[in-house]
Amino acid sequence: MGVLFAVLAGLCWGIGEVCARSVLHTGKVGPFMAVAIRSSIALPLIWGAYLVASKLAPEGAGKGLGALTSKEWTLLIVGSGLVAGACAMIFFYISISLGEVSRMKPIAFTLAPAVAVVLGAMFLGEPLTGRKVLALVLVVSGVLLFASSGSHGVKKAEPIVNESSD
């Protein structure tokens, strides 16, 4: 079931980034405004989903905060909120405003799990098997290939929806 939701997330992110790049490359909006709009739309929906889940699955997806320690608060706020939620999104939107989403997305979204595997092994005691090491080598090789290939002079994308003049 987890894989299904990961696939759905990937599909949603892929669609979202293509739409965002289409708008960013018009030059009418910058990456910070695009992130602000995305976050403003997402936040009420996320809170609504949490409230529904807290009624339907209070011990699962809708579980509340409980008694978090100051270390856990710091990890959640700084690591997840500031680093992943804000900085990563801002950096990613800047990247797609400057380059092709077909290059930027694979670079960003391939490095993320690679970093998670390494940090999971270092700080969470997750096993770093030979299979994972091989996968990391392949992933990082692919990122290097993506980062070093393609056109360096990126032309502006046409918007997905063409405006008609009346």
C-alpha positions, -999 to +999 in steps of 0.1 A: +000+000+000+029+024+007+042+019-028+009+029-043+009+062-023+046+068-034+035+063-070+006+086-066+029+112-050+054+109-079+026+113-104+013+144-086+048+160-083+055+153-119+024+170-131+028+199-106+064+206-116+056+206-154+028+230-147+050+252-125+078+253-150+054+262-178+043+293-158+078+301-144+093+302-179+068+328-191+087+353-169+055+366-154+061+350-120+092+342-100+101+310-081+094+326-047+058+336-057+053+302-072+063+285-039+042+309-019+011+301-041+018+263-039+022+264-001-008+286+004-030+262-016-015+231+000-016+241+036-054+243+042-058+210+022-031+193+044-048+205+076-082+193+063-068+159+054-052+157+089-086+166+106-104+139+085-077+113+092-077+122+130-114+112+131-111+081+108-077+068+119-066+084+152-039+059+158-026+059+122-023+086+096-043+110+118-022+106+149-016+138+167+016+152+182+017+133+215+044+142+239+073+153+217+107+160+233+125+192+225+149+172+203+119+158+184+104+193+180+137+205+166+139+177+141+104+182+130+105+220+127+141+225+115+147+193+095+113+186+081+098+221+081+126+245+074+151+223+055+128+200+035+096+220+035+109+255+028+145+255+016+142+224-007+111+237-023+126+272-028+158+257-042+138+234-065+116+261-078+147+283-085+162+253-104+131+248-126+129+285-133+164+284-146+165+249-163+145+221-179+122+203-155+131+171-173+167+175-160+161+193-126+134+170-113+154+137-117+184+154-102+166+167-071+143+137-067+171+111-071+195+127-047+168+130-020+164+092-015+202+087-019+209+111+009+181+095+029+197+061+025+231+073+037+217+094+066+193+066+076+223+042+079+244+068+097+219+082+122+190+057+123+209+024+122+192+013+090+211-015+072+233-004+043+234-036+023+254-044-008+223-040-029+217-005-014+253+005-021+250-007-057+218+012-061+234+044-046+263+041-071+238+037-100+217+066-087+246+090-083+260+080-117+226+088-132+224+121-115+259+130-127+249+120-162+217+142-160+236+171-145+263+170-172+241+164-202+216+184-221+215+219-235+231+247-214+212+275-231+176+267-221+149+283-242+117+294-225+089+269-224+056+276-239+028+276-214+007+244-212-025+264-217-024+289-245-043+321-240-066+330-268-070+365-278-106+377-282 
